[in-house]
Amino acid sequence: MLKDVENLEKVEKPSRTTFRLRNLEVFPNTILSPMDGVTDAPFRRLCRVLSGDRMGLLVSEFVPTDGDAVFNLEGHKQLRFFPEERPFGVQIFGRFPDKMADAARKIAVALKPDYIEVNAGCPAPKVAGKGSGSGLLRDLPRLQEILHDVCAALDGCGVDMPLTLKCRIGWDSESINVLETLRIAEGEGVEMLTVHGRTRLQGYNGLADWDWIGKVAAAARIPVIGNGDVNSVEVARERIENYGVSGVAIGRGAMHNPWIFGQIADAWEGKPKRVITAGEALDVFKLYYGFKIEDGSTDKGAEGRLKQLAARLCKGFCLDDATSGSDVAMQVRQALLSSSCAAELLDRAQSLKEGVAKDLVFDPGRLVNLNGAKETELKFGDQFKGR
C-alpha cells in the first residue's frame, strides 16, 4: 500500500521515539485517539495494516458505565477487539465511582486488555453535560474518587494492568485546571496522562494550546501524551521536540490519513519519507469494507463508514504542485459520496483510480484545519443533577 519515492529527504527523528507504560515499551510513541463512531475495530485494524503493524497504542471507543444497573460486558460492542490490535486499552467513562470501578474490574478480568483508561475529555453535551467525560473537570474531587476506586479495583482483581487518564486542559479558558488534574492523577496511581490541548467549551474549534500541554509535560513524573492538530510526521516531531511530551495522540489526522502512523514509524526508524498516491488511497476502501463486514456490519452500515472516510480522505487530493487540482479532487469526492450503495462506491473508486485520479497525489499534510462543523450553540440543561 505504501510506495517509496526516491530522492526525498528523510525527516529527522526526534530525541524520543518510545515511551514506557509499566511493562510496555511503546514504539512508535503514538496513540490512535478514540473517536466515537469512528475508531471501532475495523478502523483500528485498517490503520494497523497500513502502518505495517507499527501503531504504538490503540484504544477502544469509549465505553459508558452509567447506564447499566449492573455493568454487562455483552451490552457494549465497543469492547470488541482483535489480538493483532495489542497493545490495546479500553477507555471507560461515567460519573459514578462505584460503577466505573465495577466496569474496570470486569473488563480487566474477562478481556485482559493491556490497560484501562478513564475518559475526562469527551466534550459531547450528552456526556459532559451529565457530569462525565470533560464534565469531570468541573468536579475534580469526583474525578479523584473515580481514579482512586478504579485503581483499587484493578489492584485488587489479580490482573497486572495500568490505569491511564485522558483529559482536556479545562472546562473553559477561565478554569484551566490541567496541572491540578495531573497532580490528582499521579497521586491516585495513574501511569500515563493524555492531554487534549483544548477546553471543553472549545469543542474541536480553534487550535490546540500546546503551551499548556508542554507545562504539563514539564511538571509530570509520568508519561504525558499530547493531543491536538497532529496531521503529519513533521508536526509530530515538532510537538515531541518542542513541548517535551513522551508521544502524540492522533485523532482526526488519522481520518484524513490512516497511513500516518506508518509514516511516523518510518521516520523514527530513519527510513526515507514515504508518500501515498491517490490511486493507493482509493484502494483503501476495499480493505476497510472487508474489515467492516468481518466485524458483522451490515452492507448499509459499511457504506456509511466508507463515505465517512471518503469525505476526509479526499481532502488530501491535489496535483503534484499541491496548489491546484481542487476541481478534480471535488469530482472524486462527489463521485464517492453520491454512491447509492457500498458496491457502487467500490466500483467508482476503481474507475476513478484508473481515470482522473492518475493526475492526483495524496498530500493530507498540507491541511491545517481538521475540524468538522462548528458548534453554534451549547446546551447543558440539568448537567450536574442526579448525583
N, C-alpha and C positions, 0 to 999 in steps of 0.2 A: 504493500500500500504506500509506503514512503519511498521517495525517489531521491537518490543522491544527485546533487548538482555540482559539477566541477567548478573549480576556481572561485568558490565562495569562501570568504574568510570565516574563521572559527569565532564563535562567541566565547570570550574569556570566561572561564568558570569562576564562581565566587569562592571566597575563602572557606565557606561552609557548604557542603553538599549533602550532608546527612544530619539526622538528629536521633536522639535515643529516647524511646518511650519504654521505661522499665527494661525488659529483656530484648526489646526490638531495636535493631539498628535499621533506621528507615532511610532508604535511598530510592529515588531522589527525594530531597526534602520538600515534598509536595503533598497536598491533600486535595482530593476532589470534594469540594464543598457540597453538603447535602442540599438539594433543592426539591421541595415538594412538587410532585407531578413531573419531575424531570429525571432525577438520578435514581431511578429504580434499577433492578439488577440488569436488565438488558442494556441500559445506557452505560452503567459502570463496566460491564463486560466489553462493550464496544470500545470505550476509552482504553481499557487494559489491552485489548488486542492491538489497537492502533499504536499503543506505546511500546510494543514489544515486551509486554509484561513488566514494565518499569513505571509503576504508578505512585510509589510512596504509600500513603494510606488511603483506604476507601471507607466511606461512612454510609450508613443507611439513610434513606429518607427518615425524617423524624417521626417517632412512634408516640402517639398520645397515651397517657396513663390515667387521665381524669375520668374518662367516660365509663369505665367498667366498675361495677361494684367490687368485683374481684378480677384482677388482670388475667386475661386469657390469651396465651400465645397464639392460638389459632385464629384469633379475630383480627390479626394485624398482618396484612400482606407485606408491609414494609420490612418485616423481619426475614423475608426470604433472601438468601444469598448463596452463592456457589463457592465451592472450595478454592477455585482459582482466584477468587477476589481477596484472599488473605494477603497481608494483614488487614483485617476488617473490623470496624467498630459499629456499634448500634447506638444511635442517638435517641434519647427519650426526652419528652417534655411534659410538664404538668405543674400544678401549683400546690399539690398536697404531698408533703414529705413522706408520709407512710405509703402512699400509692406509688410514688416514684421508687422508693426503696424496694417494695414488693415486686414491681416490674423488673427492676435491675437484677434482683436475686433470681427470679425465674428465667430471665433471658440468659444470665451468666451460666446457670446450672444446665439448662436444656440445650442451648445453642452454642455456648462456648465461643463467642466472638473474641477478638483479641483485646478489645477494650470497650468500656461503656462511656458514653458522653452525655452530659446534661446540656440541654439547649436553653440558653438565656439570651438568644439573639434573634429569634424569629420575630419580624415586625408585623406580621399579618394581624389585622384587627381581631379576627376570630380567635387568635392565640394570645397576643399581647393584651388585648382588651379584656381578657378574662384573668389576667394576672400571671400567666405563664409565658414562656419564651422571653422576649425582651421586657415583658411586664414585670419580671422579677427584678429588673434593675431599679424599679421604684420601691422595692421591698427587699433590701439586702439581708435583713435578718431571716426572712423566709428562705431566700436563696442559700444562706449559710446552713439553715436547718436541713434543707434538701440535700446539700452536698454532704453534710455530716451523716445523715441517715443512709444515703446511698453508699457512701464509702464504708460505713459499718456493715451494711448488708453484703457488700462484696467481700469484705474481710472475713465475714462470718460464714460464708457459704462454701468455703473449701476450694474455691477456684481462684487461681492466681491471675488477677485481672486489674489493670489500672483504670482509674477514673479520670476523665478529661472534661473540660468545660469549653463551650463556645459562647461568646458574648459579644455585645456591641459596646461602644465606648461610653454609652449612657443613654438616658431616655430622650433628652434634648440638649441643646447647646448650653443651657443654663444648669444642667445637672449631670455633667460628665463625671462619672464615678468609677471609671475602669481601674484606676490604681487601687481603690478600696476593694473592688471585686477581685483583683489579683491577690491582695492580702488575705481576703477571706478564703479564696480558693487554695492558696498554699497552706493556710492554717488547717484546712479540713482534709488535706491529703490529695488534692488534685495534682496530677502529674504532668499535665500539658494544658495550656490555655491558648485557644484560637480567638483572635480579636478581629472582628469586622470593624473597620475604621469609620463607621457611620453611626449616628444616633438612631434611635427608633423612629423619631419623627421625620428623619430624612428618608426613610424607606430605602429606595435604591437610587435616589436622586442626588445630583451633585457628585463630587469626587470624595473618595475615602480620605480621611485625615490620617496620613501615615506618621505625622509627627507624634500623635498620641500613641500609635502603635509602637513607635520607637521608644517612647517614655516607658511603656510597659515592659518592653524587652530589656531595657537598661536596668529596671528595678527588679526583674524576676530572678528567682532561683530555679525555675522550671522552664522547659522549652516554651517559647511563645511563637505562635504561627500567625503571620499577618495575612489578612484577607481584605480584598477590595481592589478592583480595577487592574488585576494582573492579567494581561492579554497576550504576552509574548515572552520569549526566552529573555530578551533584553530587559524587559520590565522586571521579571522575576529576579534576575541577577542584581539589578539596581536596588530593589527593595531589600534583598538579603544583605547586601554590602552596606548600604547607607543607613539602614534602620536597625541593624543588629538582631533581626529575627532569626529564629532557628530554621524557618522554612516559610513557604507561602501556601495558602489555600486558594484554589481557583474554582469559581462557580460559573458565572455567565460567560467567562472567557472560554470555558470548555464547551459551551453550547455553540459558540462561534467557531471553535477549533478543537475538536476532540483529539487531535494529534498532539496537542501542546505538551502533554506530559512526556511523550517520547522525544519531542524536540528538546525539552529541558534536559532529559537524561542524556541525550546525545552530547549536548554542550558540556554537561558536567563530566562526561567521560572523555572530553577532548576531541570529539569527532567533528567533521565538517558540518556546517549548517545544512539542514535539510529543508526542502520546500515540497509542497504538495501541488500537483497540477489540478486544474479544475476538473479534468476527467477523473482523476483519482478521488477527488472529493465527491463526485457524483456516484462513484462505485460504493460509497459507504452506506447508501440507503438499502441496498440488498442485504448487506451484512446485518444492519440494525433490524431490518424486518425479520430476518431469521431468528435473531435473539428474542424479539418480541413474541413471535409465535411459539418458540420453545418455552417461553415463560408462561404460556397459557393465555396470551392476549387474543381477543377476537380480531378479525381482519379489520373491522372498523376502528377498533382501539389502536391497532398498529398504524393504520393510516393517519390517525390524528397525531401520533408521535413522530411519524415521518415528516409530516407537514410542519410540526413544531421545530424540528431540526432544520428543515429546508429554509424556513423563514430566517433563521440565524446564519446558517452556513453560507447562503448565497450573498450575504452582505460582504463577504470577503472576496468575491469575484471581481476582477478588474483586468485591464490589458497589461502588457508587460511593463509599461512605464508607471503603472499604479496610479495614474492620474485621470484615466478615462475608461470607457467601457461600461459605464453605468447603464446605458440603454440595453446593451446585450445582457448584462447581469440581471437587470429587471425582467427581461424576457424569459430568462432561465427560471427565475424565482416565480414569476406568474404562471409559467407552464406547470411547475410542480405543485403550486398551491391550488391551482384550479382543477387538479385531477379529481375524478369522481370516485376513485377507489385506490387501494394500495397497488393493485396490479397495474393500473394505468399510470400511477406515479412512477413505478419502477420502469415501465416501458418508456416513459418520457425521459427519465434520467438517462437511459441507454441511448436514446435517439439524440438527446442534447449532447451527450458525450461525443458522439460520432459526428455532430454537426457544429453548432455555433460555439460550443464550449471549447473547441480546439483553439480558438483565438484568445481564451481567457487564462489567467493564472489565478491561484488562490492565495491571497495575502491578507488574512484576518488581522495581522499585527498592526495594520495601518488604521484600524478602527480605534477611536478614542472613546466614544460613547457606547457603552454596552447596555445602557438602560432600556427598559421597556417603557410602556406608557406611564406618565406621571400620575400619582395620586392627586386628585383635585379636592378631595375632602376627607377628613379624618373623623371618624365617629367611634366613640368608645362606650357610650352608654353606661351600664352598671358594671364598669370594668373590675372593680375591686370588691364587689359583693359576693356573697356565697362562700366566705372563708370558713 
